[in-house]
Amino acid sequence: MKKVLYEELTPKEFLARLEQAPIAYVPLGTLEWHGEHLPLGSDGIQSQGFMIELAERVGGIVLPMLFLGPESYKIIDGKEYFHMDMSPTVGPEPRQMPGSAHRIGWNLFAQILENVISRLKRAGFKIIVAHGHGPSTGVMRSNLEKWSKKYDVQLFHCWRDDESDGLGIQTDHAAANETSLVMALRPDLVQMENLPQDLSIWPAAIHGKDPRVNASAELGSTAIDMQLERMTRILTEALQQIR
């Protein structure tokens, strides 16, 4: 394995990788309920794991994962409920799902992400890939053109226009796609036995295809391999444009 994590590089190693490929990868993680079967850091585990493999192939440097992200919320009887707390599958009443500690406001997150981009520009990066938690990636996607022009960098996320084939990178919530990705990247962290064995009972706050019958490490590996090929083409073209 190549040494690609920002925090592990010495200045000399940093400059060498920057010269080879001035690409920064920003994993947009959370600490958020991802069902009883997945770890609370699933968003960052998936995005950073994929980015490490991409950096080993294309070049560039992978940043530490963020754990704060934007989310819809409500205050009910003095308690703050995040989006997944209010899922119909949670029950008739909202419930604070254990471990979720990620939500910040949309504007604040946009400010944080823009500042990350500006700091990475200062450090010498010319291409930045930010991807992970759905709402966080959405903020990146909606600001691509504006921030790209403002900071004179090329910005990317990893979603395609059509993700209906189930082979994207983080296209559901703790369902078949995300579960398969974690199975492929960190199988030691997946505990499928924690989900209800009765398929007539839908697991709480899981959105997408039922992971109990649709998820597999093979599906996750297929998605990762396909997206590695796709993002390699995209980033190789981006590198050619700046050289």
Secondary structure, DSSP 8 states (H G I E B T S, - for coil): ----BGGG--HHHHHHHHHH--EEEEEE------TTTS-TTHHHHHHHHHHHHHHHHH--EE---B--EE--EEEETTEEEEGGGG-GGG-SS----TT---EE-HHHHHHHHHHHHHHHHHHT-SEEEEEESHHHHHHHHHHHHHHHHHHT-EEE-S--S--TTS-SSS-SBSSHHHHHHHHHH-GGG--GGGS-S-TTS--TT-BSS-HHHH--HHHHHHHHHHHHHHHHHHHHHHHHHH-
